[in-house]
Amino acid sequence: MAKHSKYVTNRKGERVSVVLDIADYQKILEDLEELEAIRAYDAAKSSADSAIPFRQAVEGIKRPRK
């Protein structure tokens, strides 16, 4: 990650945007995606729903609905 932040300011000198290197931006997006997966896992783990085997879930999805 960049050590020195770069900002875009408005006429009043207030910071309104951040300028990132593309590599830093991509790393942030990857980290956010991983965080979303962790949060989804934590939510599923803490829910009261019972787990079903993966194959059973896939069969249920493939089965035509009536």
N, CA and C atoms as an extended XYZ file, in Angstrom:
198
Properties=species:S:1:pos:R:3:atomname:S:1:resname:S:1:resid:I:1 pbc="F F F"
N         0.833       -1.178        0.000 N   MET     1
C         0.000        0.000        0.000 CA  MET     1
C         0.883        1.249        0.000 C   MET     1
N         0.323        2.290       -0.546 N   ALA     2
C         1.060        3.551       -0.616 CA  ALA     2
C         1.313        4.104        0.776 C   ALA     2
N         2.494        4.672        0.961 N   LYS     3
C         2.841        5.236        2.264 CA  LYS     3
C         2.388        6.675        2.393 C   LYS     3
N         2.241        7.338        1.268 N   HIS     4
C         1.817        8.739        1.291 CA  HIS     4
C         0.485        8.854        0.569 C   HIS     4
N        -0.502        9.340        1.273 N   SER     5
C        -1.829        9.490        0.680 CA  SER     5
C        -1.856       10.729       -0.203 C   SER     5
N        -2.600       10.601       -1.296 N   LYS     6
C        -2.785       11.720       -2.220 CA  LYS     6
C        -4.268       12.039       -2.243 C   LYS     6
N        -4.588       13.327       -2.143 N   TYR     7
C        -5.975       13.746       -2.070 CA  TYR     7
C        -6.297       14.737       -3.170 C   TYR     7
N        -7.571       14.771       -3.528 N   VAL     8
C        -8.113       15.823       -4.381 CA  VAL     8
C        -8.893       16.725       -3.442 C   VAL     8
N        -8.661       18.023       -3.567 N   THR     9
C        -9.339       18.968       -2.682 CA  THR     9
C       -10.266       19.880       -3.478 C   THR     9
N       -11.263       20.408       -2.792 N   ASN    10
C       -12.148       21.375       -3.441 CA  ASN    10
C       -11.537       22.773       -3.302 C   ASN    10
N       -12.272       23.765       -3.713 N   ARG    11
C       -11.746       25.143       -3.670 CA  ARG    11
C       -11.486       25.642       -2.254 C   ARG    11
N       -12.160       25.039       -1.287 N   LYS    12
C       -11.962       25.421        0.114 CA  LYS    12
C       -10.791       24.680        0.751 C   LYS    12
N       -10.168       23.789       -0.015 N   GLY    13
C        -9.053       23.015        0.509 CA  GLY    13
C        -9.481       21.763        1.265 C   GLY    13
N       -10.781       21.436        1.199 N   GLU    14
C       -11.291       20.247        1.874 CA  GLU    14
C       -11.040       19.011        1.008 C   GLU    14
N       -10.609       17.955        1.646 N   ARG    15
C       -10.366       16.703        0.927 CA  ARG    15
C       -11.699       16.108        0.484 C   ARG    15
N       -11.801       15.815       -0.805 N   VAL    16
C       -13.046       15.275       -1.345 CA  VAL    16
C       -12.857       13.910       -2.019 C   VAL    16
N       -11.627       13.560       -2.324 N   SER    17
C       -11.338       12.283       -2.980 CA  SER    17
C        -9.939       11.824       -2.615 C   SER    17
N        -9.714       10.539       -2.857 N   VAL    18
C        -8.393        9.960       -2.636 CA  VAL    18
C        -7.896        9.410       -3.958 C   VAL    18
N        -6.626        9.589       -4.239 N   VAL    19
C        -6.011        9.046       -5.438 CA  VAL    19
C        -5.207        7.818       -5.028 C   VAL    19
N        -5.526        6.667       -5.645 N   LEU    20
C        -4.851        5.414       -5.313 CA  LEU    20
C        -4.126        4.859       -6.517 C   LEU    20
N        -3.015        4.183       -6.258 N   ASP    21
C        -2.381        3.406       -7.306 CA  ASP    21
C        -3.315        2.245       -7.617 C   ASP    21
N        -3.343        1.796       -8.858 N   ILE    22
C        -4.256        0.725       -9.246 CA  ILE    22
C        -3.986       -0.544       -8.432 C   ILE    22
N        -2.743       -0.828       -8.117 N   ALA    23
C        -2.409       -2.014       -7.325 CA  ALA    23
C        -3.011       -1.914       -5.918 C   ALA    23
N        -2.952       -0.730       -5.325 N   ASP    24
C        -3.553       -0.518       -4.005 CA  ASP    24
C        -5.066       -0.682       -4.073 C   ASP    24
N        -5.677       -0.135       -5.116 N   TYR    25
C        -7.118       -0.231       -5.294 CA  TYR    25
C        -7.548       -1.695       -5.437 C   TYR    25
N        -6.828       -2.451       -6.256 N   GLN    26
C        -7.153       -3.865       -6.447 CA  GLN    26
C        -6.999       -4.652       -5.145 C   GLN    26
N        -5.997       -4.347       -4.364 N   LYS    27
C        -5.777       -5.014       -3.078 CA  LYS    27
C        -6.931       -4.711       -2.125 C   LYS    27
N        -7.388       -3.479       -2.108 N   ILE    28
C        -8.518       -3.105       -1.264 CA  ILE    28
C        -9.765       -3.882       -1.686 C   ILE    28
N       -10.016       -3.981       -2.991 N   LEU    29
C       -11.172       -4.729       -3.473 CA  LEU    29
C       -11.080       -6.205       -3.082 C   LEU    29
N        -9.898       -6.797       -3.199 N   GLU    30
C        -9.706       -8.199       -2.803 CA  GLU    30
C        -9.959       -8.374       -1.306 C   GLU    30
N        -9.446       -7.452       -0.512 N   ASP    31
C        -9.651       -7.519        0.932 CA  ASP    31
C       -11.130       -7.386        1.295 C   ASP    31
N       -11.842       -6.507        0.600 N   LEU    32
C       -13.276       -6.338        0.857 CA  LEU    32
C       -14.051       -7.601        0.500 C   LEU    32
N       -13.679       -8.229       -0.609 N   GLU    33
C       -14.338       -9.466       -1.018 CA  GLU    33
C       -14.116      -10.562        0.024 C   GLU    33
N       -12.896      -10.653        0.525 N   GLU    34
C       -12.594      -11.639        1.559 CA  GLU    34
C       -13.377      -11.340        2.838 C   GLU    34
N       -13.468      -10.080        3.203 N   LEU    35
C       -14.220       -9.692        4.393 CA  LEU    35
C       -15.702      -10.045        4.246 C   LEU    35
N       -16.264       -9.826        3.063 N   GLU    36
C       -17.659      -10.185        2.817 CA  GLU    36
C       -17.863      -11.690        2.990 C   GLU    36
N       -16.922      -12.491        2.498 N   ALA    37
C       -17.013      -13.940        2.632 CA  ALA    37
C       -16.945      -14.348        4.109 C   ALA    37
N       -16.074      -13.709        4.858 N   ILE    38
C       -15.951      -14.000        6.290 CA  ILE    38
C       -17.244      -13.643        7.014 C   ILE    38
N       -17.805      -12.493        6.704 N   ARG    39
C       -19.057      -12.080        7.341 CA  ARG    39
C       -20.201      -13.036        6.986 C   ARG    39
N       -20.263      -13.474        5.723 N   ALA    40
C       -21.304      -14.418        5.317 CA  ALA    40
C       -21.132      -15.742        6.049 C   ALA    40
N       -19.899      -16.194        6.187 N   TYR    41
C       -19.625      -17.429        6.920 CA  TYR    41
C       -20.047      -17.288        8.379 C   TYR    41
N       -19.662      -16.185        8.999 N   ASP    42
C       -20.026      -15.954       10.400 CA  ASP    42
C       -21.541      -15.917       10.582 C   ASP    42
N       -22.252      -15.273        9.653 N   ALA    43
C       -23.713      -15.190        9.745 CA  ALA    43
C       -24.332      -16.574        9.591 C   ALA    43
N       -23.814      -17.359        8.648 N   ALA    44
C       -24.342      -18.710        8.443 CA  ALA    44
C       -24.056      -19.586        9.653 C   ALA    44
N       -22.881      -19.449       10.206 N   LYS    45
C       -22.473      -20.254       11.359 CA  LYS    45
C       -23.336      -19.941       12.578 C   LYS    45
N       -23.713      -18.690       12.750 N   SER    46
C       -24.467      -18.294       13.933 CA  SER    46
C       -25.980      -18.440       13.756 C   SER    46
N       -26.429      -18.783       12.547 N   SER    47
C       -27.871      -18.922       12.335 CA  SER    47
C       -28.366      -20.233       12.933 C   SER    47
N       -29.646      -20.295       13.161 N   ALA    48
C       -30.247      -21.490       13.751 CA  ALA    48
C       -30.588      -22.538       12.696 C   ALA    48
N       -30.338      -22.230       11.427 N   ASP    49
C       -30.635      -23.177       10.353 CA  ASP    49
C       -29.745      -24.404       10.467 C   ASP    49
N       -30.299      -25.540       10.068 N   SER    50
C       -29.488      -26.755       10.076 CA  SER    50
C       -28.774      -26.880        8.733 C   SER    50
N       -27.589      -27.438        8.775 N   ALA    51
C       -26.786      -27.607        7.568 CA  ALA    51
C       -27.268      -28.829        6.803 C   ALA    51
N       -27.176      -28.749        5.468 N   ILE    52
C       -27.464      -29.914        4.638 CA  ILE    52
C       -26.232      -30.195        3.793 C   ILE    52
N       -26.029      -31.461        3.441 N   PRO    53
C       -24.865      -31.792        2.612 CA  PRO    53
C       -24.912      -31.073        1.260 C   PRO    53
N       -23.736      -30.746        0.734 N   PHE    54
C       -23.638      -30.000       -0.511 CA  PHE    54
C       -24.370      -30.701       -1.649 C   PHE    54
N       -24.150      -31.998       -1.789 N   ARG    55
C       -24.795      -32.752       -2.886 CA  ARG    55
C       -26.316      -32.670       -2.792 C   ARG    55
N       -26.841      -32.749       -1.585 N   GLN    56
C       -28.287      -32.650       -1.399 CA  GLN    56
C       -28.779      -31.269       -1.825 C   GLN    56
N       -28.036      -30.256       -1.507 N   ALA    57
C       -28.414      -28.899       -1.899 CA  ALA    57
C       -28.418      -28.760       -3.414 C   ALA    57
N       -27.408      -29.308       -4.079 N   VAL    58
C       -27.318      -29.222       -5.538 CA  VAL    58
C       -28.483      -29.987       -6.171 C   VAL    58
N       -28.795      -31.158       -5.653 N   GLU    59
C       -29.921      -31.936       -6.178 CA  GLU    59
C       -31.222      -31.168       -6.016 C   GLU    59
N       -31.387      -30.498       -4.892 N   GLY    60
C       -32.583      -29.702       -4.674 CA  GLY    60
C       -32.702      -28.547       -5.659 C   GLY    60
N       -31.586      -27.987       -6.024 N   ILE    61
C       -31.573      -26.881       -6.984 CA  ILE    61
C       -31.896      -27.390       -8.383 C   ILE    61
N       -31.341      -28.529       -8.738 N   LYS    62
C       -31.534      -29.087      -10.088 CA  LYS    62
C       -32.928      -29.673      -10.278 C   LYS    62
N       -33.573      -30.119       -9.204 N   ARG    63
C       -34.888      -30.752       -9.294 CA  ARG    63
C       -35.901      -29.750       -9.828 C   ARG    63
N       -36.686      -30.162      -10.854 N   PRO    64
C       -37.701      -29.244      -11.391 CA  PRO    64
C       -38.772      -28.949      -10.347 C   PRO    64
N       -39.217      -27.725      -10.311 N   ARG    65
C       -40.244      -27.304       -9.370 CA  ARG    65
C       -41.625      -27.594       -9.958 C   ARG    65
N       -42.544      -27.955       -9.086 N   LYS    66
C       -43.915      -28.253       -9.531 CA  LYS    66
C       -44.841      -27.122       -9.162 C   LYS    66
